[in-house]
Amino acid sequence: MKKENQILDVFYVEELEQRFEMGWYTVSNGTTECNMLTGECYTNAQ
């Protein structure tokens, strides 16, 4: 079970890095993402 969680964490980190490379970053409130390249933002309700 623990190993699966670690694998998921790695996938999640890689996905975040890919998103960041595409210009996406999370605003400090943690629920809004904006794109530095296009200026668009959207709220990621969790």
C-alpha distances in whole Angstrom, upper triangle without the diagonal:
4,5,5,7,9,10,11,13,15,16,17,19,20,21,23,25,26,27,29,31,32,33,31,30,29,32,32,31,28,28,31,31,34,35,37,39,40,40,38,36,33,31,28,27,24
4,5,5,6,9,10,11,13,15,15,17,19,20,21,23,25,26,27,29,31,32,29,29,27,30,30,29,26,27,30,29,32,33,35,37,38,38,37,35,33,31,27,27,24
4,5,5,6,9,10,11,13,14,15,17,18,20,21,23,24,26,27,29,31,29,28,27,30,30,30,27,28,30,29,32,33,35,36,37,38,36,34,33,31,28,28,25
4,5,5,6,9,10,11,12,14,15,16,18,20,21,22,24,26,27,29,27,26,26,29,29,29,25,26,28,27,30,31,33,34,35,36,34,32,30,28,25,25,22
4,5,5,6,9,10,10,12,14,15,16,18,20,21,22,24,26,27,25,24,23,26,26,25,22,23,25,24,28,28,31,32,33,33,32,30,28,26,22,23,19
4,5,5,6,9,10,11,12,14,15,17,18,20,21,23,24,26,24,23,22,26,25,26,22,23,26,25,27,28,30,31,33,33,32,30,28,27,24,24,21
4,5,5,6,9,10,11,12,14,15,17,18,20,21,23,25,23,23,23,26,26,27,23,24,26,24,27,27,29,30,31,32,31,29,28,27,23,24,22
4,5,5,6,9,10,10,12,14,15,16,18,20,21,23,20,20,20,23,24,24,20,20,22,21,24,24,27,28,29,29,28,26,24,23,20,20,18
4,5,5,6,9,10,10,12,14,15,16,18,20,21,19,18,18,21,21,21,18,19,21,20,22,23,25,26,28,28,27,25,23,22,19,20,17
4,5,5,6,9,10,11,12,14,15,16,18,20,18,18,18,22,22,23,20,21,22,20,23,23,24,25,27,28,27,25,24,24,21,22,20
4,6,5,6,9,10,10,12,14,15,17,19,17,17,18,21,22,23,19,20,21,19,21,21,23,24,25,26,25,23,22,22,19,21,19
4,5,5,6,9,10,10,12,14,15,17,14,14,14,18,19,19,15,16,17,16,18,18,21,22,23,24,22,20,19,19,15,17,15
4,5,5,6,9,10,10,12,14,15,14,13,14,17,18,19,16,17,18,16,18,18,19,21,23,23,22,21,20,20,17,19,18
4,5,5,6,9,10,11,12,14,13,14,15,19,20,22,18,19,19,17,18,18,19,20,22,23,22,21,21,21,18,21,20
4,5,5,6,9,10,11,13,11,12,13,17,19,20,16,16,16,14,16,15,17,18,19,20,19,18,17,18,15,18,17
4,5,5,6,9,10,11,9,9,10,14,15,17,13,14,14,11,13,13,15,16,18,18,17,16,16,16,14,17,16
4,5,5,6,9,10,9,10,12,15,17,19,16,17,17,14,14,13,14,15,18,18,18,18,18,19,17,20,20
4,5,5,6,9,9,11,13,17,19,21,18,18,17,14,14,13,14,14,16,18,17,17,18,19,17,20,20
4,5,5,7,5,8,10,14,16,18,15,15,14,10,11,9,11,12,13,14,14,13,14,15,14,17,18
4,5,5,5,6,9,12,15,17,14,15,14,10,10,9,9,11,13,14,14,14,15,16,15,19,19
4,5,7,9,13,16,18,21,18,19,17,14,13,10,10,10,13,15,15,16,17,19,19,22,23
4,6,9,13,15,18,20,18,18,16,12,11,8,9,8,10,12,12,13,15,17,17,21,22
4,7,10,12,16,18,16,16,14,10,8,5,5,5,8,9,10,11,13,16,16,20,21
4,7,10,13,15,13,13,10,7,6,4,6,8,9,9,9,9,10,12,12,16,17
4,6,9,11,10,11,9,6,6,6,8,10,12,11,11,9,11,12,12,15,16
4,6,8,6,7,6,4,6,9,10,14,14,13,12,9,10,10,9,12,13
4,6,6,7,5,6,7,10,11,15,15,12,12,9,10,10,11,13,14
4,5,8,8,9,11,14,14,18,19,16,16,13,13,12,13,14,15
4,6,7,9,12,15,17,20,20,17,16,13,12,10,11,11,12
4,6,8,11,14,16,19,19,17,16,12,11,9,9,10,10
4,7,10,14,16,19,18,16,14,11,9,6,5,6,7
4,7,10,13,16,15,13,11,7,6,4,6,8,10
4,7,10,12,12,10,8,6,6,6,7,10,12
4,6,9,8,7,6,4,6,9,10,14,16
4,5,6,5,6,6,9,12,13,17,19
4,6,5,8,9,12,15,17,20,22
4,6,8,11,14,17,18,22,24
4,5,9,12,16,17,21,23
4,7,10,14,16,19,22
4,7,11,13,16,19
4,7,10,13,16
4,6,9,13
4,6,9
4,6
4
